[in-house]
Amino acid sequence: METRAITRFVRVSPRKVRLVVDQIRGKGVEEALNVLKFIPKRSAAIVAKTVRAAVANAEATQSVDVDRLYVKRAAVGEGGMWKRFMPRAMGRATRIRKRLSHITVVVDERR
């Protein structure tokens, strides 16, 4: 039985978070957390927190062996944007889009 955790409205671009999430998909939970510990990106800590939340959800809702859990699915979706303007030359303005992410991690027990 799979269990999931979702972290919404993370202030990191989805494109950057996908680079981190691609590294842990299909791995065991313990191995995934070790990999995330050594990835030098800001989103690695956020993804690790989401993985730990999914494991905690699995422990709380079902009787599972934590050592047999693995990352079944890990996805990053776009979560909207903050729109800002930056002044430019000759009285013009340029739009700045600060992107947000939704991170979903699904863990399941390996059979």
Secondary structure, 3 states (H helix, E strand, C coil): CCEEEEEEEECCCHHHHHHHHCCCCCCEHHHHHHHHHCCCCHHHHHHHHHHHHHHHHHHHHCCCCHHHEEEEEEEEEEEEEEEEEEECHHHCEEEEEEEEEEEEEEEEECC
